[in-house]
Amino acid sequence: MMWPIRLDEKPSFTYWTTLAKAFETQTKEAAKSSSWLQQALSVGYPKLLRLFHDFFSRIAVHTDTVYTQEHQSPEAVLVLRSISSFETLYLSRSTNRMSDVVASAVEQYLSARGNPPGPSDGVSVARTMTNELDSARFDPLLVRTVARNAAKILDGFIQTLDGMLIEDFTATSLIGPNATSAQQVNAQLVGCLYHCWLNLAYIEYDHTGKVWDILSPSINSLETTYKRITNSLDAAFRKEITSTLARIHRVNFNTPVDPLAMGMDARGGSPYMQDLVDKIGFVRSQILGRMSLGEYMKAWVLDLSKFILRTFLLHASITRPMGESGALKLTGDMTELEMGVTNLLSTGKVQGTKDSVKVEQVGDEYVALRTFRTLLFANLESLANPVETVHIPPLIVLHHIIVRSPLLLPHEFHGWSESEYVLWIEKHKDEKEQWELVERTVEDQHVTHNEEEMKVDIYVKLIKEILAHARHDEQLSA
């Protein structure tokens, strides 16, 4: 078995050690006698290092001395250690530049209680760090040292911002009409964290794997920290939306609507819908509008819009009794809802640009809302036609059929509230499980409705047809 030869066993060992010691002695003496030389060699350390790179590349043709991104031979490392004093000074200045930009971002808020660090501060911190990494990227050992220093400073920056974040009840309060001071502070800090993360995330593609391995825990910590705030806000939004939409069941959709009263109402929506649209407007302008989150904001409001429409459809589809005039009133509510969602999707749009999310991008939920309008006035035969209901979830169609029938809805049969039933659906995402609950509920009632068997049969048959179509489509898509 061949064992690798150590440096001290090579014939060239004496040469390299003598060269390294001589160079170290000469540079130290020269630096001591001339402060200008010390300044020049430390500030211009990358240029000095490039000369060594050129030297190693020239002798690599004739020797086994190698110094590349992938491999550094012991001889090369030994020689480079001879100029470590200049490297130390260079790294000290590099670290100071990164520390200074962090201190500049936070000192005003910490000392004078001025504005907290915002998006521009996050960009400045990230750019300073990437500039330092770019300056050192030509040398594999130097850039790793700079990366380790940057990671330490970044960790301290995150810790400082984390201490500034406010996470009490005022941070998620949606009482309005204005954002709380906690929400205003958090909006700035979240923007700072996001933009710092966004600009540093490109390091994964711009630098070698080892540099990313050093920095990735700190960069990921930036993302985790700002998402902790946005996730808590998102949970508060969804809770408020769910609570407001549940009030649809307080509206009597079976009483005739006075056309004069509808004309006098400038907004046309039911009280619950007016409150929801107002709340969406407050969230958009006072909370989300204060955050500079770019593409993340677009994805957030898009997902939130999907949730709003999905929750509305679930509640609207189990609202009973539903007369023809009630269907007209519900259609008005849907128009108000669509306007509110469109407003929400424009969050973060820069005036004069076309970068906002279009309501059509909501996708299936938006198409289902538009289809549900026609479903309210469709006859039973149309409900059995898959072409007519292709753009709406089968569960919504099943609910609507039961609402028209004498049958009980699943929550009525089991003694749940409407909100409890919607929550059950949200927790049980599997459509097959949802369909099975409806199917069992209908079958159990069919047995107990013998006196109205003829009247119920038509609805039961229709429900079975819908379920058969839904299961067939699922098998085809599997």
C-alpha positions in Angstrom: 0.0 0.0 0.0 1.3 3.4 -1.0 1.2 6.0 1.8 1.0 9.7 0.9 4.3 11.6 1.2 4.3 14.3 3.9 5.8 17.7 3.1 8.7 17.2 5.6 9.6 14.0 3.8 9.9 15.7 0.4 13.4 16.8 -0.9 11.9 20.3 -1.6 10.9 20.7 2.1 14.0 22.7 2.9 13.5 25.0 0.0 9.9 25.9 0.8 10.5 26.4 4.5 13.5 28.6 3.8 11.6 30.6 1.3 8.6 31.1 3.6 10.8 32.1 6.6 12.9 34.5 4.5 9.8 36.2 3.0 8.1 36.5 6.3 11.2 38.1 7.9 11.7 40.5 5.0 8.1 41.6 4.8 7.8 42.2 8.6 11.0 44.3 8.7 9.9 46.3 5.6 6.5 46.9 7.2 8.0 48.1 10.5 10.3 50.5 8.7 7.6 51.9 6.5 4.0 52.5 7.6 3.2 53.4 4.0 4.3 50.0 2.8 2.3 48.3 5.6 -0.8 50.3 4.5 -0.2 49.6 0.8 0.3 45.8 1.3 -2.7 45.4 3.7 -5.2 47.5 1.7 -3.9 46.0 -1.5 -3.6 42.5 -0.1 -5.8 41.0 -2.9 -3.3 42.3 -5.5 -0.4 40.9 -3.5 -2.2 37.6 -3.3 -2.8 37.5 -7.0 0.9 37.7 -7.6 1.3 34.6 -5.5 -1.4 32.9 -7.6 0.4 33.8 -10.7 3.6 32.4 -9.2 2.0 29.1 -8.3 0.3 28.7 -11.7 3.7 29.2 -13.4 5.6 26.7 -11.3 2.8 24.1 -11.4 3.9 23.2 -14.8 7.3 22.0 -13.5 6.4 21.0 -9.9 3.5 19.3 -8.0 2.7 22.6 -6.2 -1.0 23.4 -6.8 -3.2 26.2 -5.6 -6.7 26.2 -7.0 -10.3 26.5 -5.8 -10.5 22.7 -5.5 -7.1 21.9 -4.0 -4.3 23.7 -2.2 -1.0 21.9 -1.8 0.9 22.2 1.5 3.8 24.0 -0.1 1.6 26.8 -1.3 -0.2 27.2 2.0 3.1 27.3 3.8 4.3 30.2 1.6 1.1 32.1 2.0 1.3 32.0 5.8 4.4 34.1 5.5 2.3 37.1 4.6 -0.4 36.4 7.1 0.2 39.7 8.9 -1.1 41.6 5.9 -4.0 39.2 5.6 -4.9 39.9 9.2 -4.9 43.6 8.6 -7.0 43.2 5.4 -9.5 41.0 7.1 -9.7 43.5 10.0 -10.6 46.3 7.6 -13.1 44.0 5.8 -14.8 43.1 9.0 -15.0 46.7 10.1 -16.7 47.7 6.9 -19.4 45.1 7.4 -19.7 45.9 11.1 -20.0 49.7 10.3 -22.9 49.2 7.9 -24.8 47.1 10.5 -24.1 49.6 13.2 -25.3 52.4 11.0 -28.6 50.6 10.3 -29.5 50.1 14.0 -27.8 52.8 16.0 -30.3 55.5 15.2 -33.3 53.4 16.5 -31.4 52.1 19.5 -30.1 55.5 20.6 -32.7 58.1 19.7 -35.7 55.9 19.2 -35.9 57.0 15.6 -37.0 55.0 12.7 -36.2 51.2 12.9 -34.1 49.7 10.2 -36.0 49.4 6.9 -35.6 47.8 3.5 -32.9 50.1 2.3 -30.8 49.2 5.4 -31.2 45.5 4.6 -30.1 46.1 1.1 -27.0 48.1 2.3 -26.0 45.3 4.7 -26.3 42.6 2.1 -24.5 44.6 -0.6 -21.6 45.4 1.7 -21.2 41.7 2.6 -21.5 40.5 -1.1 -18.9 43.2 -2.1 -16.5 41.8 0.5 -17.0 38.3 -0.7 -16.6 39.3 -4.3 -13.3 41.0 -3.6 -12.0 37.8 -2.0 -13.6 35.2 -4.3 -10.5 34.6 -6.4 -8.8 33.0 -3.4 -10.5 29.9 -1.9 -9.0 30.3 1.6 -9.5 34.1 1.9 -13.1 34.0 0.7 -14.0 31.4 3.3 -12.5 33.5 6.1 -14.4 36.5 4.9 -17.6 34.4 4.8 -17.0 33.2 8.4 -16.6 36.9 9.5 -19.7 37.9 7.6 -21.7 35.1 9.2 -20.8 36.2 12.7 -21.8 39.8 11.9 -25.0 38.7 10.3 -25.9 36.6 13.3 -25.4 39.6 15.5 -27.5 41.8 13.2 -30.3 39.2 13.2 -30.2 39.0 17.0 -30.4 42.8 17.3 -33.4 43.0 14.9 -35.1 40.1 16.7 -34.9 42.0 19.9 -36.6 45.0 18.2 -39.5 43.0 16.9 -42.7 43.3 18.9 -44.7 40.1 19.3 -47.4 41.0 21.9 -51.2 41.2 21.1 -50.8 44.6 19.5 -48.7 43.1 16.7 -51.7 41.2 15.4 -54.5 43.4 16.4 -57.0 44.1 13.6 -59.3 46.5 15.5 -58.2 49.5 13.3 -58.8 52.0 11.9 -55.0 52.5 11.9 -52.1 50.2 12.3 -50.7 49.9 15.9 -47.3 51.2 16.7 -46.1 47.6 16.9 -47.3 46.8 13.4 -45.6 49.9 12.1 -42.3 49.0 13.7 -42.5 45.4 12.6 -43.3 46.4 9.0 -40.0 48.2 8.8 -38.0 45.4 10.4 -39.6 42.7 8.3 -38.8 44.7 5.2 -35.2 45.0 6.4 -34.9 41.3 7.1 -36.5 40.3 3.8 -34.4 42.5 1.5 -31.2 41.5 3.3 -32.2 37.8 2.8 -33.2 38.4 -0.8 -29.9 40.0 -1.7 -27.8 37.4 0.1 -29.6 34.4 -1.2 -27.8 34.8 -4.6 -24.6 33.8 -2.9 -25.7 30.2 -3.3 -25.3 30.6 -7.1 -22.4 33.1 -7.2 -19.9 31.4 -4.9 -18.5 27.9 -4.3 -20.3 25.4 -2.2 -18.1 25.9 0.9 -18.9 29.6 1.1 -22.6 28.9 0.9 -22.2 26.2 3.6 -20.7 28.7 5.9 -23.3 31.4 5.3 -26.5 29.5 4.7 -27.4 29.0 8.4 -27.3 32.8 8.9 -29.1 33.6 5.7 -31.8 31.0 6.5 -32.1 32.6 9.9 -33.0 35.9 8.2 -35.9 34.1 6.4 -37.1 32.3 9.5 -37.1 35.6 11.5 -39.2 37.7 9.1 -41.6 34.7 8.4 -42.3 34.4 12.1 -43.9 37.8 12.0 -45.7 37.4 8.6 -47.0 33.9 9.7 -48.5 35.3 12.9 -50.2 38.1 10.9 -51.4 35.7 8.3 -53.0 33.5 11.1 -54.7 36.6 12.5 -56.0 37.6 9.1 -57.5 34.2 8.4 -59.1 34.0 11.8 -60.8 37.4 11.3 -61.9 36.5 7.8 -63.3 33.2 8.9 -65.2 34.8 11.8 -66.6 37.5 9.6 -67.7 35.2 6.8 -69.5 32.9 9.4 -71.9 35.8 10.0 -73.5 35.0 6.6 -75.7 32.6 8.4 -77.3 35.4 10.4 -78.7 36.9 7.1 -82.1 35.7 6.0 -81.8 34.9 2.4 -85.4 33.6 2.1 -87.2 37.0 2.5 -88.0 39.1 -0.6 -85.6 41.9 -1.2 -87.0 45.4 -1.5 -85.6 46.8 -4.8 -85.9 50.4 -3.5 -83.9 49.4 -0.4 -81.2 47.8 -2.6 -81.1 50.9 -4.7 -80.6 53.2 -1.7 -77.7 51.1 -0.5 -74.7 52.5 -2.3 -72.6 49.4 -1.6 -75.3 46.8 -2.1 -73.7 44.1 0.1 -75.0 42.5 3.3 -73.6 43.8 6.6 -71.2 40.8 7.0 -69.8 41.5 3.5 -69.4 45.2 4.1 -67.5 44.5 7.2 -65.3 42.0 5.4 -64.5 44.4 2.6 -63.7 47.1 5.1 -61.4 44.7 7.0 -59.6 43.7 3.7 -59.1 47.4 3.0 -57.7 48.0 6.4 -55.3 45.1 6.2 -54.2 46.2 2.7 -53.6 49.8 3.4 -52.5 49.9 7.1 -50.6 46.6 7.5 -49.5 44.9 4.3 -49.1 48.2 2.4 -46.4 49.2 4.9 -44.3 46.2 4.2 -41.9 46.1 1.2 -41.8 42.4 0.4 -41.7 42.2 -3.4 -42.6 38.8 -4.8 -43.2 37.4 -1.3 -46.0 39.9 -0.9 -47.6 38.9 -4.2 -47.5 35.2 -3.3 -48.9 36.1 0.2 -51.9 38.1 -1.0 -52.6 35.5 -3.7 -52.7 32.7 -1.2 -54.8 34.9 1.1 -57.3 35.6 -1.7 -57.6 31.9 -2.5 -58.4 31.3 1.2 -61.0 34.1 1.3 -62.9 32.8 -1.8 -62.6 29.2 -0.7 -64.0 30.0 2.8 -66.8 32.1 1.3 -67.9 29.4 -1.1 -68.0 26.8 1.7 -70.2 29.1 3.9 -72.4 30.3 1.0 -73.0 26.8 -0.2 -74.5 25.7 3.1 -76.6 28.8 3.7 -80.3 28.0 4.0 -83.1 28.7 3.4 -82.2 30.2 0.1 -85.0 31.8 -2.0 -84.7 33.4 -5.4 -84.5 36.9 -3.9 -81.8 35.6 -1.5 -79.8 34.3 -4.4 -79.9 37.8 -5.9 -78.7 39.2 -2.6 -75.9 36.6 -2.4 -74.9 37.6 -6.0 -74.5 41.2 -4.8 -72.3 40.0 -1.9 -70.2 38.1 -4.4 -69.7 41.3 -6.5 -68.6 43.1 -3.3 -66.2 40.2 -2.4 -64.6 40.2 -5.9 -64.0 43.9 -5.6 -62.4 43.5 -2.1 -60.2 40.7 -3.3 -59.1 42.7 -6.4 -58.2 45.5 -4.0 -56.2 43.1 -1.8 -54.3 41.8 -4.8 -53.0 45.2 -5.7 -51.0 45.4 -2.4 -47.5 46.6 -3.0 -48.2 47.8 -6.5 -46.0 50.8 -7.5 -48.1 53.6 -9.0 -47.8 53.8 -12.8 -46.7 50.1 -13.2 -48.5 47.0 -14.1 -46.9 44.6 -11.6 -50.0 43.9 -9.5 -51.6 40.4 -9.3 -54.7 40.1 -11.5 -57.8 38.5 -9.9 -57.8 35.9 -12.7 -54.5 34.6 -11.3 -56.3 33.4 -8.2 -57.2 30.5 -10.4 -59.6 27.7 -9.5 -61.1 29.6 -6.6 -62.0 32.6 -8.7 -63.5 30.5 -11.5 -65.5 28.6 -8.9 -66.9 31.9 -7.5 -68.0 32.9 -11.0 -69.5 29.5 -11.6 -71.4 29.6 -8.3 -73.3 32.6 -9.5 -74.9 30.6 -12.3 -75.3 27.6 -10.0 -77.7 29.6 -7.7 -80.2 30.0 -10.6 -79.6 26.7 -12.4 -82.3 24.0 -12.6 -81.7 20.5 -11.2 -81.0 19.0 -14.6 -78.1 21.4 -15.1 -76.6 20.4 -11.8 -76.3 16.8 -13.0 -74.4 17.9 -16.2 -70.6 17.7 -15.5 -70.0 20.3 -18.3 -72.0 22.9 -16.3 -70.2 22.2 -13.0 -66.7 21.4 -14.2 -65.2 24.6 -12.7 -66.6 24.2 -9.2 -65.6 21.7 -6.5 -68.1 18.7 -6.3 -68.5 19.4 -2.5 -70.0 22.9 -3.3 -72.4 21.4 -5.8 -73.4 18.7 -3.3 -74.0 21.3 -0.6 -76.2 23.4 -3.0 -78.3 20.4 -4.0 -78.9 19.5 -0.3 -79.8 23.2 0.5 -82.6 22.9 -2.2 -83.8 19.6 -0.8 -85.6 18.6 2.4 -82.4 16.7 3.4 -80.2 17.9 6.3 -76.6 19.1 5.6 -73.8 17.1 7.3 -73.4 19.7 10.1 -77.2 19.8 10.8 -77.4 16.0 10.9 -74.5 15.8 13.3 -75.4 18.7 15.5 -72.4 20.9 14.5 -72.4 24.7 13.9 -71.6 26.0 10.4 -68.2 27.2 11.6 -67.4 23.8 13.0 -68.3 22.1 9.8 -66.2 24.5 7.7 -63.3 23.9 10.1 -63.7 20.2 9.7 -63.4 20.6 5.9 -60.3 22.7 6.3 -58.7 20.0 8.5 -59.7 17.1 6.2 -58.2 18.2 2.9 -58.8 14.8 1.2 -61.9 15.3 -1.0 -62.8 11.6 -0.8 -63.2 12.0 2.9 -65.4 15.0 2.5 -67.6 13.2 -0.1 -67.9 10.2 2.1 -69.3 12.3 5.0 -71.9 13.8 2.7 -72.8 10.4 1.2 -73.2 8.8 4.6 -75.3 11.7 5.8 -77.6 11.5 2.9 -77.9 7.7 3.1 -78.7 7.8 6.8 -81.5 10.3 6.2 -82.9 8.5 3.2 -83.9 5.6 5.5 -85.8 7.9 7.8 -87.7 9.9 5.1 -90.1 7.1 4.0 -93.1 9.4 4.0 -91.4 11.8 1.7 -89.5 9.2 -0.3 -90.7 10.3 -3.7 -89.7 13.9 -3.0 -86.3 13.0 -1.6 -85.4 10.4 -4.2 -84.8 12.9 -6.9 -82.2 14.7 -4.8 -80.6 11.5 -3.6 -80.3 10.3 -7.2 -78.8 13.6 -8.2 -76.3 13.5 -5.3 -75.2 10.0 -6.3 -74.7 11.1 -9.9 -72.5 14.0 -8.8 -70.4 11.7 -6.6 -70.0 9.1 -9.4 -68.8 11.8 -11.8 -66.4 13.2 -9.2 -64.9 9.8 -8.4 -64.6 9.0 -12.1 -62.8 12.3 -12.8 -60.5 11.7 -9.8 -59.5 8.2 -11.1 -58.7 9.7 -14.6 -56.5 12.4 -13.1 -54.7 10.0 -10.7 
